[in-house]
Amino acid sequence: MDFSPNSPFMYLITGAVILFVVAQSVFFLVRAIRQAKRLHMDSGVIRRTISASALFTVAPALAILIGVISLSQFLGFPLPWLRLSVLGALTYELPAAQSAASAMGVSSTSTLVTDPVVFSAIAWVMTLGILSGIIVVLFGLKKLERSLDRIRERDQKKSALLMDSLFLGMICAFTGLLFADIKQGLPGFIPLAVALVSMILMALCGLLIRRFQIKWLEQYALPFCMLGGMIAAIPLTTLMGG
């Protein structure tokens, strides 16, 4: 049986899992509508809620699509589609895939992985690595919430500082990847230049949202900036000799 990244069997597995997730969504949507009707909610409110929720899923879907395209040249289409459609984010999936590939002796992430051992190792690392978050939430969320509530009750400033520190720590961990190849000379600064373009675009989006009250842009700022960074990566790579 063919288990290559773009094999029909991989598409079949991915399609079956995503179909199951979609069926879950439809199941809970129907139950929610029935419950709303039992509570005598206005049908217009129900329709507007569904329409607004559907509209606001477009922006995250664009970001997911960009992530799938980014990973597809390395891992084929089915695995990134499965990972990013069900559980995962590009900020995790790509570093995890790169780390696993590097450990297996694969340095380039711009060519399709054809070795089944390397591909399976990458898939396992991506899958097992993200399970820790699910396990922590499943068994430790209430305890963490109680601890944070106690800290918040004692000192709100320290609580805010703690949460900001955790967030900045996560950002710093991903930012370090931008400097991973700077020893290579000018081509090693390409990721940093692309990130700088994305930062400038995000700053412009923030300005438009705050100064000109373009509220709808809040939902689309992230995919716009990701797409802008990807587009900018093409001329920057040419100019910087990548």
Backbone torsions as a table, in degrees:
resi	resn	phi	psi	omega
1	MET	NA	136.9	-175.2
2	ASP	-82.9	116.3	178.4
3	PHE	-110.5	20.6	179.3
4	SER	-64.5	159.3	-172.4
5	PRO	-53.9	-35.1	-176.8
6	ASN	-112.9	26.0	-177.8
7	SER	-75.3	155.7	176.6
8	PRO	-58.1	-33.3	179.9
9	PHE	-64.5	-39.8	177.7
10	MET	-64.5	-39.6	176.9
11	TYR	-64.5	-37.5	-179.1
12	LEU	-65.6	-45.9	179.1
13	ILE	-62.4	-47.2	-179.2
14	THR	-61.4	-45.7	179.7
15	GLY	-61.5	-39.0	-179.3
16	ALA	-66.0	-43.2	-179.8
17	VAL	-65.6	-45.5	-178.7
18	ILE	-66.5	-36.9	176.5
19	LEU	-62.1	-39.1	177.4
20	PHE	-63.3	-42.8	179.5
21	VAL	-65.2	-41.8	177.8
22	VAL	-63.3	-39.9	177.9
23	ALA	-62.0	-39.2	175.2
24	GLN	-59.8	-45.7	-179.4
25	SER	-60.7	-44.1	179.3
26	VAL	-65.0	-40.4	179.7
27	PHE	-58.4	-49.5	-178.7
28	PHE	-72.6	-29.0	175.3
29	LEU	-64.0	-45.1	179.3
30	VAL	-63.2	-43.4	179.2
31	ARG	-64.1	-38.0	179.6
32	ALA	-66.2	-40.8	179.0
33	ILE	-64.9	-42.4	178.9
34	ARG	-63.3	-41.8	179.0
35	GLN	-65.4	-39.2	178.1
36	ALA	-62.7	-39.1	178.7
37	LYS	-69.5	-36.2	176.9
38	ARG	-64.5	-29.8	177.4
39	LEU	-85.6	4.9	177.2
40	HIS	61.8	36.3	174.8
41	MET	-73.4	147.0	-178.8
42	ASP	-64.0	135.2	-177.9
43	SER	-63.2	-31.2	177.5
44	GLY	-65.5	-39.1	177.9
45	VAL	-64.7	-40.2	179.4
46	ILE	-63.2	-45.7	-179.5
47	ARG	-63.6	-42.5	-179.5
48	ARG	-65.9	-36.7	178.2
49	THR	-64.6	-44.1	179.0
50	ILE	-64.7	-43.7	-179.4
51	SER	-63.7	-43.1	-179.7
52	ALA	-65.4	-41.9	179.3
53	SER	-63.9	-41.7	178.8
54	ALA	-64.3	-39.6	-179.5
55	LEU	-65.7	-41.4	-176.9
56	PHE	-74.7	-8.7	174.1
57	THR	-82.9	-11.6	-178.2
58	VAL	-65.6	-44.8	-177.2
59	ALA	-62.3	-51.3	176.2
60	PRO	-60.5	-33.7	179.8
61	ALA	-64.4	-36.0	177.5
62	LEU	-64.0	-43.4	178.4
63	ALA	-62.7	-40.3	178.5
64	ILE	-64.3	-42.3	179.6
65	LEU	-61.6	-41.6	177.5
66	ILE	-61.9	-40.9	178.1
67	GLY	-63.6	-42.4	178.5
68	VAL	-61.2	-44.2	179.2
69	ILE	-63.3	-40.2	-178.8
70	SER	-63.1	-41.2	-176.8
71	LEU	-83.7	-19.9	-172.7
72	SER	-65.6	-31.4	-179.7
73	GLN	-70.0	-16.5	-178.0
74	PHE	-104.4	-42.0	-173.6
75	LEU	-116.7	11.4	-174.7
76	GLY	77.5	-177.7	-176.8
77	PHE	-90.3	-41.5	-172.8
78	PRO	-60.9	-48.3	-175.9
79	LEU	-63.3	-50.1	176.1
80	PRO	-60.4	-37.0	178.3
81	TRP	-61.5	-44.7	179.2
82	LEU	-65.7	-48.4	-176.0
83	ARG	-62.2	-48.2	-173.0
84	LEU	-83.3	-16.4	178.5
85	SER	-86.2	-27.2	-174.5
86	VAL	-107.4	-56.3	-176.1
87	LEU	-151.8	121.6	178.8
88	GLY	137.9	165.3	178.1
89	ALA	-144.1	152.4	-176.8
90	LEU	-60.4	-33.6	-179.8
91	THR	-63.9	-21.7	175.5
92	TYR	-100.5	-46.3	-170.8
93	GLU	-61.8	-45.1	-177.1
94	LEU	-66.7	-48.6	176.4
95	PRO	-60.7	-38.3	179.2
96	ALA	-63.6	-43.7	179.1
97	ALA	-65.0	-41.0	-179.7
98	GLN	-66.5	-40.5	180.0
99	SER	-64.7	-44.6	179.1
100	ALA	-64.7	-41.5	179.5
101	ALA	-64.3	-41.3	179.0
102	SER	-63.2	-40.6	178.4
103	ALA	-64.5	-27.7	179.5
104	MET	-91.7	5.9	176.7
105	GLY	87.0	14.7	178.5
106	VAL	-102.0	117.0	-175.4
107	SER	-95.9	-26.4	-176.6
108	SER	-98.5	131.2	175.7
109	THR	-108.4	18.3	179.2
110	SER	-105.7	-1.7	177.6
111	THR	-120.9	150.3	-175.3
112	LEU	-67.9	133.4	176.4
113	VAL	-74.2	124.1	-179.2
114	THR	-112.2	-17.2	179.1
115	ASP	-76.0	119.1	-178.0
116	PRO	-62.9	-31.3	178.8
117	VAL	-66.8	-45.6	179.1
118	VAL	-64.9	-43.9	-178.7
119	PHE	-63.0	-44.1	-179.7
120	SER	-67.2	-36.7	178.4
121	ALA	-63.8	-43.4	178.5
122	ILE	-62.9	-43.8	-179.6
123	ALA	-62.7	-40.9	179.3
124	TRP	-67.0	-41.7	179.3
125	VAL	-63.1	-44.5	179.3
126	MET	-62.4	-37.7	-176.5
127	THR	-76.9	-51.5	-176.4
128	LEU	-69.1	-33.6	-177.4
129	GLY	-63.7	-33.9	-176.5
130	ILE	-87.2	-11.8	-179.9
131	LEU	-67.5	-23.5	-179.0
132	SER	-60.3	-40.0	178.5
133	GLY	-63.4	-40.1	179.4
134	ILE	-65.7	-43.0	-179.3
135	ILE	-65.1	-42.1	179.2
136	VAL	-62.5	-44.2	179.7
137	VAL	-65.8	-40.6	-176.2
138	LEU	-66.3	-43.0	-173.6
139	PHE	-107.0	-15.7	-174.2
140	GLY	-125.2	2.2	-175.3
141	LEU	-62.7	-46.3	-178.1
142	LYS	-61.7	-41.2	179.8
143	LYS	-65.7	-41.1	177.9
144	LEU	-63.8	-42.1	178.8
145	GLU	-62.7	-41.1	178.2
146	ARG	-64.0	-40.4	179.1
147	SER	-64.5	-43.8	178.6
148	LEU	-65.7	-36.7	178.2
149	ASP	-64.3	-39.4	178.9
150	ARG	-65.3	-41.3	177.8
151	ILE	-64.6	-41.0	-179.8
152	ARG	-64.7	-37.5	179.3
153	GLU	-69.2	-35.5	-179.4
154	ARG	-74.1	-46.6	-176.0
155	ASP	-154.7	107.2	-177.3
156	GLN	-66.9	-33.9	-179.7
157	LYS	-65.5	-43.9	178.0
158	LYS	-65.0	-36.2	178.0
159	SER	-63.5	-45.5	178.2
160	ALA	-64.2	-39.1	179.1
161	LEU	-64.8	-38.8	178.9
162	LEU	-63.0	-47.1	-178.5
163	MET	-66.1	-40.1	177.7
164	ASP	-64.2	-37.8	179.7
165	SER	-65.8	-41.9	177.9
166	LEU	-62.2	-42.6	-179.7
167	PHE	-65.3	-46.0	-179.5
168	LEU	-65.9	-33.7	176.4
169	GLY	-61.8	-41.5	177.7
170	MET	-64.7	-43.0	179.5
171	ILE	-62.6	-42.8	-179.6
172	CYS	-62.7	-37.2	179.4
173	ALA	-61.0	-40.9	179.3
174	PHE	-78.6	-33.0	179.9
175	THR	-63.3	-33.0	179.5
176	GLY	-57.9	-28.8	179.6
177	LEU	-65.2	-25.1	-179.8
178	LEU	-67.2	-25.4	-176.4
179	PHE	-101.2	9.9	-173.1
180	ALA	-65.5	-29.8	-173.2
181	ASP	-117.4	19.0	-175.6
182	ILE	-67.3	-18.6	177.4
183	LYS	-67.7	-14.7	179.8
184	GLN	-77.9	-2.8	-178.0
185	GLY	96.0	-152.0	-175.5
186	LEU	-57.9	-42.3	178.1
187	PRO	-60.0	-27.2	179.9
188	GLY	-70.1	-14.5	179.5
189	PHE	-92.4	2.0	-179.3
190	ILE	-60.8	-47.7	177.6
191	PRO	-58.0	-37.0	179.3
192	LEU	-67.1	-40.5	178.8
193	ALA	-65.8	-40.7	178.3
194	VAL	-64.9	-42.0	177.7
195	ALA	-63.1	-36.9	179.1
196	LEU	-64.7	-40.4	176.5
197	VAL	-61.5	-44.4	178.8
198	SER	-62.8	-38.5	178.2
199	MET	-64.0	-41.7	179.3
200	ILE	-64.5	-42.4	178.3
201	LEU	-63.2	-40.7	178.2
202	MET	-65.3	-38.1	177.0
203	ALA	-63.2	-40.4	177.6
204	LEU	-65.2	-40.6	177.4
205	CYS	-62.7	-42.2	177.7
206	GLY	-61.7	-38.9	178.1
207	LEU	-64.5	-43.7	179.4
208	LEU	-64.8	-37.7	-179.2
209	ILE	-68.6	-45.2	-174.5
210	ARG	-81.6	-45.4	-174.0
211	ARG	-78.6	-40.1	-175.0
212	PHE	-108.3	5.9	174.4
213	GLN	56.2	39.3	177.2
214	ILE	-87.7	79.8	-170.6
215	LYS	-67.1	-31.6	-177.3
216	TRP	-64.6	-20.9	-178.3
217	LEU	-70.3	-18.2	179.4
218	GLU	-58.5	-37.5	-177.6
219	GLN	-79.1	-19.1	-173.9
220	TYR	-113.3	-2.3	-176.8
221	ALA	-60.0	-46.4	-177.7
222	LEU	-60.8	-53.4	179.0
223	PRO	-63.7	-34.7	177.2
224	PHE	-60.9	-44.9	-178.3
225	CYS	-69.3	-37.7	176.9
226	MET	-64.5	-44.9	179.3
227	LEU	-64.7	-41.3	178.0
228	GLY	-62.0	-40.6	177.8
229	GLY	-65.0	-39.5	179.4
230	MET	-66.3	-40.4	178.2
231	ILE	-65.8	-42.1	-179.8
232	ALA	-66.6	-25.9	-178.0
233	ALA	-63.3	-28.3	-177.6
234	ILE	-67.4	-56.2	177.7
235	PRO	-68.1	-32.8	179.9
236	LEU	-65.1	-39.8	178.4
237	THR	-63.5	-38.9	178.6
238	THR	-67.7	-44.4	-177.2
239	LEU	-69.0	-34.4	-174.5
240	MET	-96.5	6.2	173.8
241	GLY	75.8	29.9	-179.1
242	GLY	-81.5	NA	NA
